[in-house]
Each structure stands twice: as C-alpha cells, then as structure tokens.
Amino acid sequence: MRKGFLSALVMLAAIGLAGCTAPRPDTAEPIDTRCTSAVADDALIGNWLSVRKQAGVAGELRTHIVLRADGTMSYGEQLSRRGKAPQGLAETGCWQREGRTLILRTVESNGSPVDPQDPIYINRYQIIQETGDSLELQSSDGVRLDARRMPPDYRLPW
C-alpha cells in the first residue's frame, strides 16, 4: 500500500509541476475598438488636408485626415516626389476629442488589422488653433500640421 501511495504522490507532484510550466493565457483585458460618436456640432468633424515639407525628407508630405460624426476616422499620409510614384500610408480607426487634444486610434493600417495594445497606433495631437476652415495641430513628437478644410469628396491623388 505504501508503494501505491508514493506512486500517487509522485504523479500528483508531476501534474502540479507541469501546471507551473504550462503557458498561461494572456490576462490583458481586450481593448474596445468600437468608436464613440462625436458631439454633433464638433468643429473637428470634416475632411482636412495638410501639405508640408519636412527636414530630411525629399519631397512634399500630404496628410489627409477625415473625422466623421460617428467617431470613425481615416488617416492618409503621402510622400510626393517629382518624377516618382507617390508612397503612402492609409489607416482607419476611431477619433475623439479630449479638451484641446485630438486622439486618433488606428484599427487597420494599409488594410490589415493592427495590435490595439501597441501604443504606436494611438496618436495625440494638441489642437493649437481651430477655425471653420483651418486646423493647426501639433503631434507629441513636435510635428506641426497646418490643415485646411476640404470638400467632403476630396481624396489624396494616387
């Protein structure tokens, strides 16, 4: 009987140790990727275009931001250089205003889902100035966007 008891004890210990080495499920809470509607008369709602030159970058950078009343957004950035095809980035997701801050949260980048846990896909812009037809933003890394309101059907030229 003692031999059976020891065998059972060894087996229980082995099972217990195996449980310690088994991969643990990810315990991080999933991020809600649903968008929240904006305040109906928010002046940020619209189609915005910024065209700028940036030190160290050959060509012109065009940033196109579409902020919709339902809280969804589209963000496109295009590098245009003379004699070369444009290169770009196209993102979609959600936006929200927190006081004088515009927050863009990317859900898809160039048509592929992103990792919502990765902070690179959450961009914050300080709202420097907003009028009916112009919007001045500054990113957390210092990039300034001076945007003008565009017609609702405007798209970046590809």
Secondary structure, 3 states (H helix, E strand, C coil): CHHHHHHHHHHHHHHHHHHHHCCCCCCCCCCCCCCCCCCCCCCCCEEEEEEECCCCCCCEEEEEEEECCCCEEEEEEEEECCCCCCEEEEEEEEEEEECCEEEEEEEEECCEECCCCCHHHEEEEEEEEECCCEEEEEECCCCEEEEEEECCCCCCCC
